Amino acid sequence: MHTFIFGIYPYIALSVLLIGTIARYDRDPFTWKTSSSQLLRRKQLIIGSVLFHIGVLTIFFGHVVGLLTPIALLEMLHVGHQFKQILAIVVGGFGAVLALVGGFMLLHRRLTDSRILATSSTMDIAILALLLFQLCLGALSIFVSLNHIDGSEMIKFMLWAQGIFTFDPNAASYTKGTSWIFELHIFTGLTIFLLFPFTRLVHIASGIFAPIRYVLRPGYQIVRSRRQAASVGKHPVSKPAE
């Protein structure tokens, strides 16, 4: 099971994430959105959403930098593993608190308002609950990390994550002997990647790639001048959007 979770499942999850997201955008572009309910319990939505997004983004980029920064680069910059471990605990703990408070506010809003619940799909609720479960696991793992303040456990996961992206056949072996909570945390995270293309989470990709797409492929809008509007039989002119 350890070999599957750390050696095989990452490639399954990342492949489905990439291929599934591209396929959904190509085949069902009109589903590429989040159903809006912002007119209902607006104050709770704004506070919960801001806290949740700040927390999740802090954790996400913290994981990316923490796991994928080459160890040789850290040593060259004289960044000690103990310092990095303490920084990860502090920043990760801060992000987890914000995300959990905001996430539970959003879940409470979605489940207790009958109008919002009526417009919510099963997957909307399930993915939010799964994200909160993942955040709870991450918060609990902090207490385990405190027993490895020297950064020894962190190095194992850095070697594993970098091994996955470099197709190291021994990647799974680097995390043997680690706590079960880390294994469950990673398994849940990979499962979120797996479900990503089939949920409302795809709107995250819009925030990342929309500016790039706009630069490479400018959109168009229909512009009707007053002169044309006064003329019968004239067709509107398409101009590049600015």
C-alpha positions as CSV (number, residue, x, y, z in Angstrom):
1,M,0.0,0.0,0.0
2,H,2.9,2.4,0.8
3,T,4.3,1.9,-2.7
4,F,1.0,2.5,-4.3
5,I,0.3,5.7,-2.3
6,F,3.7,7.2,-2.8
7,G,4.9,5.6,-6.0
8,I,1.9,5.0,-8.3
9,Y,-1.1,7.1,-7.1
10,P,0.7,10.4,-7.6
11,Y,1.1,9.8,-11.4
12,I,-2.6,8.6,-11.6
13,A,-3.8,11.8,-9.8
14,L,-1.6,14.2,-11.7
15,S,-2.5,12.6,-15.0
16,V,-6.2,12.9,-14.4
17,L,-5.7,16.4,-13.1
18,L,-4.0,17.5,-16.3
19,I,-5.9,15.5,-18.9
20,G,-9.3,15.9,-17.2
21,T,-9.0,19.7,-16.8
22,I,-8.0,20.2,-20.5
23,A,-10.8,17.8,-21.6
24,R,-13.5,19.6,-19.5
25,Y,-12.4,23.0,-20.8
26,D,-12.5,21.7,-24.4
27,R,-15.8,19.8,-24.2
28,D,-17.8,21.6,-21.6
29,P,-16.6,25.2,-21.4
30,F,-20.0,26.4,-20.1
31,T,-19.6,24.3,-16.9
32,W,-16.2,26.1,-16.2
33,K,-17.6,28.3,-13.5
34,T,-18.8,28.4,-9.9
35,S,-22.5,28.8,-9.4
36,S,-23.0,32.2,-7.7
37,S,-25.0,32.6,-4.5
38,Q,-23.4,35.9,-3.4
39,L,-26.7,37.6,-2.9
40,L,-27.5,35.2,0.0
41,R,-25.8,35.7,3.3
42,R,-23.3,38.0,1.6
43,K,-21.4,39.1,4.8
44,Q,-20.8,35.5,5.8
45,L,-19.7,34.6,2.3
46,I,-17.2,37.5,2.0
47,I,-15.6,36.9,5.4
48,G,-15.5,33.1,5.0
49,S,-14.3,33.3,1.4
50,V,-11.5,35.8,2.1
51,L,-10.2,33.8,5.1
52,F,-10.4,30.5,3.3
53,H,-8.7,31.6,0.2
54,I,-5.9,33.4,2.0
55,G,-5.3,30.4,4.1
56,V,-5.4,27.9,1.3
57,L,-3.1,29.9,-1.0
58,T,-0.6,30.3,1.9
59,I,-0.6,26.6,2.5
60,F,-0.5,25.7,-1.2
61,F,2.5,27.9,-2.1
62,G,4.2,27.0,1.1
63,H,4.0,23.3,0.1
64,V,5.2,24.0,-3.4
65,V,8.2,26.0,-2.2
66,G,8.9,23.7,0.7
67,L,8.7,20.4,-1.1
68,L,10.1,21.3,-4.5
69,T,13.0,23.6,-3.6
70,P,16.2,21.5,-4.3
71,I,18.0,20.6,-1.1
72,A,21.3,21.6,-2.7
73,L,20.0,25.1,-3.3
74,L,19.0,25.4,0.4
75,E,22.4,24.3,1.5
76,M,24.0,26.8,-0.9
77,L,21.9,29.6,0.6
78,H,22.8,28.3,4.1
79,V,19.1,27.7,5.0
80,G,19.2,25.1,7.8
81,H,16.7,22.3,7.8
82,Q,15.6,23.1,11.4
83,F,14.9,26.7,10.4
84,K,12.9,25.6,7.4
85,Q,11.0,23.2,9.6
86,I,10.1,25.9,12.1
87,L,9.1,28.3,9.3
88,A,6.9,25.6,7.8
89,I,5.2,25.0,11.1
90,V,4.6,28.7,11.8
91,V,3.4,29.7,8.3
92,G,1.5,26.4,7.8
93,G,-0.2,26.8,11.2
94,F,-1.2,30.4,10.4
95,G,-2.6,29.4,7.0
96,A,-4.5,26.4,8.5
97,V,-6.2,28.5,11.1
98,L,-7.4,31.0,8.5
99,A,-8.5,28.3,6.1
100,L,-10.3,26.3,8.7
101,V,-12.3,29.3,10.1
102,G,-13.2,30.4,6.7
103,G,-14.0,26.9,5.4
104,F,-16.3,26.1,8.3
105,M,-18.1,29.4,7.8
106,L,-18.6,28.5,4.1
107,L,-19.8,25.0,4.9
108,H,-22.2,26.3,7.6
109,R,-23.6,28.8,5.2
110,R,-24.1,26.3,2.5
111,L,-25.8,23.7,4.7
112,T,-28.0,25.9,6.9
113,D,-29.5,28.1,4.3
114,S,-32.2,26.2,2.4
115,R,-31.9,28.4,-0.7
116,I,-28.2,28.0,-1.0
117,L,-28.5,24.3,-0.3
118,A,-31.0,23.9,-3.1
119,T,-28.5,25.3,-5.6
120,S,-25.6,23.3,-4.3
121,S,-24.6,20.0,-5.9
122,T,-23.5,17.0,-4.0
123,M,-20.0,17.5,-5.3
124,D,-20.0,21.1,-4.1
125,I,-20.6,20.0,-0.5
126,A,-18.3,16.9,-0.8
127,I,-15.3,18.7,-2.1
128,L,-15.6,21.5,0.5
129,A,-15.9,18.8,3.3
130,L,-12.9,17.0,1.8
131,L,-10.8,20.2,1.8
132,L,-11.7,20.8,5.4
133,F,-10.7,17.2,6.3
134,Q,-7.4,17.7,4.6
135,L,-6.9,21.0,6.5
136,C,-7.6,19.2,9.8
137,L,-5.0,16.5,8.9
138,G,-2.5,19.2,8.0
139,A,-3.1,21.0,11.3
140,L,-2.7,17.7,13.3
141,S,0.5,16.9,11.5
142,I,2.0,20.0,13.0
143,F,2.1,18.3,16.4
144,V,3.9,15.3,14.8
145,S,6.4,17.7,13.1
146,L,7.2,19.2,16.5
147,N,8.8,15.9,17.4
148,H,11.1,16.2,14.4
149,I,12.1,19.8,14.7
150,D,15.5,19.0,13.2
151,G,13.7,18.7,9.8
152,S,14.6,15.0,9.3
153,E,11.1,14.1,8.3
154,M,10.7,17.1,6.1
155,I,13.8,16.0,4.1
156,K,12.1,12.6,3.4
157,F,9.1,14.3,1.8
158,M,11.2,16.7,-0.1
159,L,13.2,13.8,-1.7
160,W,9.9,12.0,-2.4
161,A,8.1,15.0,-4.1
162,Q,11.2,15.9,-6.2
163,G,11.6,12.2,-7.0
164,I,8.1,12.1,-8.4
165,F,8.7,15.0,-10.8
166,T,12.0,13.5,-11.9
167,F,10.6,10.0,-12.3
168,D,12.8,8.5,-9.7
169,P,11.8,4.8,-9.4
170,N,12.9,4.9,-5.7
171,A,10.8,7.9,-4.8
172,A,8.3,5.8,-2.6
173,S,11.1,4.4,-0.5
174,Y,12.2,7.8,0.8
175,T,9.1,8.1,3.0
176,K,9.1,4.7,4.6
177,G,8.7,4.7,8.3
178,T,6.9,8.1,8.4
179,S,3.8,8.7,10.5
180,W,0.5,7.5,9.3
181,I,-1.0,11.0,9.5
182,F,1.5,12.2,6.8
183,E,0.5,9.2,4.6
184,L,-3.2,10.0,5.0
185,H,-2.5,13.7,4.4
186,I,-0.7,13.0,1.2
187,F,-3.3,10.4,0.0
188,T,-6.1,12.9,0.6
189,G,-4.2,15.7,-1.1
190,L,-3.6,13.5,-4.2
191,T,-7.3,12.6,-4.1
192,I,-8.2,16.3,-4.3
193,F,-6.0,16.6,-7.4
194,L,-7.8,13.5,-8.8
195,L,-11.2,15.1,-8.3
196,F,-10.2,18.6,-9.4
197,P,-11.4,18.4,-13.0
198,F,-14.9,17.2,-11.9
199,T,-15.6,19.9,-9.4
200,R,-16.0,23.7,-9.0
201,L,-12.3,23.9,-8.2
202,V,-11.5,24.2,-11.9
203,H,-12.1,28.0,-11.5
204,I,-8.7,28.1,-9.8
205,A,-7.1,27.4,-13.2
206,S,-8.9,30.4,-14.7
207,G,-7.2,32.7,-12.3
208,I,-3.8,31.3,-13.3
209,F,-4.2,30.9,-17.0
210,A,-6.7,33.5,-18.0
211,P,-4.2,36.4,-18.2
212,I,-1.9,34.2,-20.3
213,R,-4.7,33.2,-22.7
214,Y,-5.8,36.8,-23.0
215,V,-2.3,37.8,-24.1
216,L,-1.9,35.0,-26.6
217,R,-5.5,35.0,-27.9
218,P,-7.3,38.3,-27.5
219,G,-11.1,38.0,-27.2
220,Y,-13.6,39.9,-29.3
221,Q,-16.7,41.9,-28.6
222,I,-19.5,43.2,-30.8
223,V,-19.4,47.0,-31.2
224,R,-22.3,48.8,-32.8
225,S,-21.6,52.5,-33.6
226,R,-24.3,55.1,-33.5
227,R,-23.9,55.6,-37.2
228,Q,-24.4,52.0,-37.9
229,A,-27.4,51.8,-35.6
230,A,-29.1,54.5,-37.6
231,S,-28.6,52.5,-40.8
232,V,-30.9,49.7,-41.7
233,G,-29.3,46.5,-42.8
234,K,-25.8,47.2,-41.5
235,H,-24.0,44.4,-39.7
236,P,-22.1,45.0,-36.5
237,V,-18.4,45.1,-36.7
238,S,-16.2,42.8,-34.6
239,K,-13.2,44.5,-32.9
240,P,-10.6,43.1,-30.7
241,A,-11.4,43.5,-27.0
242,E,-9.2,46.0,-25.2
